[in-house]
């Protein structure tokens, strides 16, 4: 009887240890879901190197498979409910989505080498610097800054006077354009 109890306790503790290992992130990693280029979602854990090298180190939920994903290898990633989309090798934080996606640049992949076999191919990345805001629509990425904001308001928000009025009240704070883009997206859905 004592042997049965000991075996049961040992089996239960082993089960708890395995279950705990699968739910707790390894040290230095955060729970995340990677969207591969083919649209497949892979849950697991990542070590965030987005700003540093436009990449993440991914490990599956079991912790057994490790892989480095460059921004050019994947469509996006979700880290602690924060979504990032990858365009031309760069990671962009998704601020709002819809007909217009309002994004903030989170990496700089320009000049980064990737390999086609043994041949190095250098990535041009995207314009702008980390922290800049962009609008992404119809597979086109537009940098929004003090020089381009008026053009954005008059060309991209056309047909929605409420969004245009809101955009004109930002007083140079490009991050506040999110409110106007949200209004435009809700208007364009109707």
Phi, psi and omega per residue, in radians:
X1 nan -0.724 3.140
X2 -1.113 -0.645 3.119
X3 -1.144 -0.707 3.097
X4 -1.098 -0.775 -3.137
X5 -1.122 -0.777 3.124
X6 -1.085 -0.751 3.118
X7 -1.112 -0.708 3.133
X8 -1.145 -0.746 3.121
X9 -1.128 -0.746 3.122
X10 -1.102 -0.780 3.123
X11 -1.120 -0.725 3.134
X12 -1.148 -0.745 3.141
X13 -1.172 -0.623 3.077
X14 -1.131 -0.744 3.101
X15 -1.066 -0.783 3.134
X16 -1.116 -0.715 3.134
X17 -1.113 -0.752 3.122
X18 -1.161 -0.778 3.126
X19 -1.102 -0.690 3.126
X20 -1.163 -0.682 3.131
X21 -1.129 -0.553 -3.112
X22 -1.417 -0.349 -3.106
X23 -1.764 -0.380 3.132
X24 -1.651 2.355 3.137
X25 -1.256 2.489 3.031
X26 -1.070 2.732 -3.105
X27 -0.997 2.283 -3.141
X28 1.508 -0.024 -3.106
X29 -1.952 2.751 3.117
X30 -2.236 2.535 3.098
X31 -1.093 2.351 -3.088
X32 -2.740 2.877 3.013
X33 -2.235 2.200 -3.137
X34 -1.722 2.345 3.021
X35 -1.762 1.941 -3.113
X36 -1.260 2.937 -3.114
X37 -1.024 -0.507 3.135
X38 -1.533 0.071 3.108
X39 1.623 -0.097 3.125
X40 -1.218 2.388 3.084
X41 -1.654 2.312 3.112
X42 -2.133 1.871 3.073
X43 -1.354 2.603 3.115
X44 2.994 -2.515 -3.105
X45 -2.325 2.560 3.122
X46 -2.290 2.660 2.929
X47 -1.826 2.110 -2.995
X48 -1.408 1.968 3.013
X49 -2.109 0.478 -3.027
X50 -1.049 -0.940 -3.126
X51 -1.179 -0.706 -3.032
X52 -1.220 -0.833 -3.013
X53 -2.443 0.288 -3.135
X54 0.923 0.789 3.133
X55 -2.678 2.942 3.011
X56 -2.370 2.624 3.009
X57 -1.751 2.094 -3.056
X58 -1.895 2.431 2.975
X59 -2.302 2.447 -3.112
X60 -1.211 3.050 -3.056
X61 -1.103 -0.451 3.111
X62 -1.400 -0.270 -3.135
X63 1.404 0.142 -3.049
X64 -1.637 -0.485 -3.097
X65 -1.936 2.117 3.116
X66 -1.979 2.417 3.120
X67 -2.628 2.497 3.052
X68 -1.628 2.199 3.066
X69 -1.932 2.101 3.005
X70 -1.397 2.791 3.083
X71 -1.036 -0.448 3.135
X72 -1.407 -0.196 -3.106
X73 -1.555 -0.346 -2.986
X74 -2.285 2.863 3.072
X75 -1.504 -0.535 -3.121
X76 3.099 -3.095 -3.127
X77 -2.689 2.574 3.044
X78 -2.090 2.136 -3.126
X79 -2.129 2.036 3.133
X80 0.825 0.879 3.091
X81 1.201 0.152 3.047
X82 -1.799 2.131 -3.099
X83 -1.658 2.463 3.027
X84 -2.182 2.462 3.061
X85 -1.988 2.543 -3.136
X86 -1.885 2.210 3.132
X87 -2.332 2.186 3.138
X88 0.860 0.684 3.087
X89 1.522 -0.190 -3.140
X90 -1.719 2.615 3.062
X91 -1.666 2.361 3.085
X92 -2.207 2.247 3.060
X93 -1.264 2.249 -3.128
X94 -1.486 2.005 3.141
X95 -1.584 -0.771 3.012
X96 -2.680 2.659 -3.085
X97 -2.217 2.825 3.137
X98 2.706 -2.573 3.082
X99 -1.029 -0.672 2.996
X100 -1.948 2.278 3.041
X101 -1.780 2.205 3.113
X102 -1.723 2.112 -2.989
X103 -2.214 2.747 3.012
X104 -2.193 2.245 -3.082
X105 -1.165 2.290 -3.084
X106 -2.049 -0.122 -3.133
X107 -2.592 2.952 3.070
X108 -2.335 1.800 -3.085
X109 -1.684 0.075 -3.099
X110 -1.144 2.400 -3.134
X111 1.380 0.072 -3.125
X112 -1.435 2.320 -3.115
X113 -1.520 2.370 2.926
X114 -2.193 2.854 -3.005
X115 -2.086 2.320 3.008
X116 -1.863 1.571 -2.972
X117 1.265 -2.098 3.107
X118 -1.769 -0.057 -3.100
X119 -1.548 2.183 3.130
X120 -1.373 2.319 3.058
X121 -2.114 2.224 -3.086
X122 -1.689 2.321 -3.093
X123 -1.476 2.347 3.076
X124 -1.416 -0.319 -3.109
X125 1.134 -2.636 3.128
X126 -2.187 2.850 3.131
X127 -1.227 2.966 3.096
X128 1.473 3.101 -3.132
X129 -2.140 2.937 3.129
X130 -0.987 2.308 -3.131
X131 1.744 -0.291 3.109
X132 -1.216 2.689 -3.137
X133 -1.780 2.567 -3.108
X134 -2.428 2.759 2.952
X135 -2.065 2.361 -3.128
X136 -2.130 2.095 3.120
X137 -2.681 2.519 -3.140
X138 0.895 0.704 3.129
X139 1.045 0.461 3.086
X140 -2.130 2.358 -3.127
X141 -1.874 2.191 3.140
X142 -2.108 2.217 3.049
X143 -1.276 2.304 3.091
X144 -1.976 2.029 3.073
X145 -2.468 -3.020 -3.078
X146 -1.067 -0.503 -3.141
X147 -1.368 -0.543 -3.024
X148 -1.849 -0.080 -3.036
X149 -1.128 -0.698 3.140
X150 -1.116 -0.725 3.095
X151 -1.105 -0.724 3.098
X152 -1.051 -0.811 -3.106
X153 -1.089 -0.810 -3.068
X154 -1.338 -0.519 -3.084
X155 -1.680 -0.691 -2.996
X156 -1.669 -0.407 -3.131
X157 -1.741 0.193 -3.108
X158 -1.000 2.523 3.112
X159 1.590 -0.132 3.135
X160 -2.272 1.573 -3.068
X161 -1.081 -0.572 3.126
X162 -1.126 -0.733 3.108
X163 -1.163 -0.702 3.120
X164 -1.097 -0.791 3.121
X165 -1.066 -0.765 3.131
X166 -1.112 -0.751 -3.128
X167 -1.106 -0.567 -3.125
X168 -1.301 -0.166 -3.138
X169 -1.722 0.167 -3.048
X170 -1.311 -0.303 3.101
X171 0.899 0.807 3.067
X172 1.448 -0.087 3.131
X173 -1.605 1.645 -3.047
X174 -1.019 -0.567 -3.122
X175 -1.068 -0.467 3.141
X176 -1.297 -0.150 3.069
X177 -1.114 -0.324 3.108
X178 -0.946 -0.724 -3.119
X179 -1.080 -0.747 3.126
X180 -1.170 -0.696 3.124
X181 -1.158 -0.701 3.072
X182 -1.042 -0.764 3.114
X183 -1.086 -0.813 3.134
X184 -1.048 -0.783 -3.126
X185 -1.113 -0.702 3.130
X186 -1.242 -0.555 3.098
X187 -1.215 -0.736 -3.060
X188 -1.285 -0.293 3.117
X189 -1.313 -0.563 -3.061
X190 -1.162 nan nan
